[in-house]
Amino acid sequence: KRRSDLRSRVEALLQDYLDLDSEFTIRHISRGLGYDYDYLQAEPDLIAYVRKLIVPHNVKVQKRRQERLLARTNQLLEELHYSNEPMTLQMLAERIGLSVTQLRSRTELLDMMQSALRQHRAKLKAQRSQRESSLINDAAAKLAAQDIRITTNVLFQEAGLSKARLKADPVLRDICRGWIGNFAPRD
C-alpha cells in the first residue's frame, strides 16, 4: 500500500515537473515529496521508472535551451552588423544571458562571436579612418586657401585630431604625406 501511494505521489509530481521547461533530477522529486534528497534511493524500481522519464525530458530541455541561445546569438550578431557602437565579447555575452566564462565553454558560439567582433571592429576602424581622412582633407584645403604652410602640427590642429592618430592609421599617414610641405599658390 505504501509503495502504491508513493508511486502515485511520484507520478503526480513527475507530471508537474515534466510540464515545466526546466531540467530536474530524482533529488527534486524527493524534495518535492517533502523528504530528504536521497529518500527515493531505497526504491530502485521507482528510481528506474523516474529516470526513464527524466533523462529524455532533460535532453529535450537542453536542446530547446541551446536552440534559443543560438537564435538569440544570431539575432544579436545581425544587430551588430548594423551597429556603429563599439562592442566587446563581454557585452555580447551579457546580451544573450551568459558570462564570458560560460561563453568560452560553448566554442561554436564563441567562434561566431569572435568572428563577428573582428568584422565589426574592422568596419568601425574603416569608418573612423574615412571620417578622419575627410577632416584632414577639409582642413588642408582650408589651410591652402588661406595661404598657410601645411605642417603636421598645423594640419592636425586644424582638423581637431591628435597626432597620435598619425601613427595609428596608415591611411592618415598617406594622406598627410600628400599635403605636408605643400604651399598654397601665390599670386
N, C-alpha and C positions, 0 to 999 in steps of 0.2 A: 504493500500500500504506500509506504513512504517513498519507495523508488518511483512508483507511478506518479505520485504527487510532484515529486522533484522533477521528473521528466516533463510533466505538463507545465510547471512553472518555467523550466528552462526553455521549452518551445515557445511559450508566450513572450518571454524576454528576448529570445532569439529573433522573433518576428519584429519586435520593436527595433532591435539593433540592425537587422537586415534592411529595414525601411530607411535607415539613415544613410547619408552619403559619407560615411567615415569608417575607418578601419577599427576593428575591435578584436579582443583576444578572449581566451577562456577566462582569464582573470577578470575581465569586465563582467562576464556572465556571473561569476562567483560573487563579485561585489554587488552586482545588481540584485542578486538573491538575498543580499544582506549578510553574507558570510565573508570570511577571510578569503584572500585571493586564491589560496590553494585548496579550498573546500572541495571542489569537484575532483581533485586528484584521487579520491577514494572510489570514484565511479568510472573505471576505464571504458566501459561501453558507452556511457553518456559522453565522455570526452571525445571518443572516436566519432560519434554522431555529430557533436558540435563542430569539431574540426572539419568534418566533411562539408559543412555549410559555411564555416568561417573562411577557409582558405580561398575558395573561388570568389566569395564576396570581396575579400580584401584585395585580391588580384584585380578585380573589376574596378574597385575604388581607386587603386593606384594608377591603373591605366587611364581612367577618366581624369584624374588629377594631372597626369602627365600631358594629356591632350589639351586640357585647359591652360596649363602652363605654356605649352608650345604655341597655342593660339594667342595668348597674351603677349608672348615674346615676339611673334610675327607681327602683331598689331603695333607693338612698341617700335620695332625696327622699321616698320613702314612710316610711322610718325617721325622717327629720327631722320629718315631720308629727306623729309621736307622741312626739318627744323634747321634753324640757323643759330641755335644756342649751343654753347659748349656742353659736353656731356662726359661723364666718367662711367667706368664699369660699375662702381658702387651705386651711382644714381640709377642706372638701367636696372641693376639687380633689385633695388628697392622698389622700383615701379612695377615689377612683376611679383613682388612679395617674397623675395629671397634675400638672404645676406650674401656677401661676396663668397664667404666660405661655403655656403650651400650651393651657390652657382658653380664654384670650382669643382664640386663633386658631380656636376652634370656637364660632362665635357662637350656634348653636342650643342647645348645652349651656350656654353662659354665660348666655343669656337664661333658660333653665329654672331654673338655679341661683339667679340673682339674684332672680327672681320668688319662688321658694320661700323664699329667705332673708328677703325683705321680709315675707312672710306669717308666717314663723317668729318674726321679731323683733317683729312686731305682736302675735302671740299671747303671747310672753313678757312684753311690756310690759303687756298687759291683765292677765295673771296676777299680775304684780308689783303693779300698781295695785290689784287686788282684794284681794290679801293685805295690803297696807299700809293700805287703807281699813278692812279688818276690824280691824287693830291699832289704828288711830286711834279707831274707834267703841268698841272694847272699853276702851281707855284713857280715853276721855271718859266713858263710862258709869261706870267705876270712880271717876274723879275726882268726878263729880257725886254718886255715892253717898257719898263721903267729905266732901261739902260743901266741896270745894276749887274756887276760882275757876279757870276754864279759860282759859289763855292759850296762845299758840303754843308758847312755850318749855316750859311745864309739860306740855302735851299731847304734844309730840314726845319729850320726855324720858321720859314715862311709856310711850309706845308703843315706845320704843327706836329711833326713827328720826332721821335727820339732817334739819335744817331745809332743807337744800338740796333735798330731795325735794319740798318745797312749791313751789318754783319750777319744778321739772322736770315735775310732774304736775298738770295742771289738775283732774283728778278729786279729788285730795287737797286742792287749794285750796278746791273747792266744799264738801267735807265739813267742812273746818276752819271755813269761814265759818258753817256751821250750828251749830258748837259754841263758837266763840270768843265770850267775853263772856256766855255763859250761866252762870247761877248755879244752884247746887243749891237746891231748895226748902228753906225754913227753917220749922221748926215753932215 
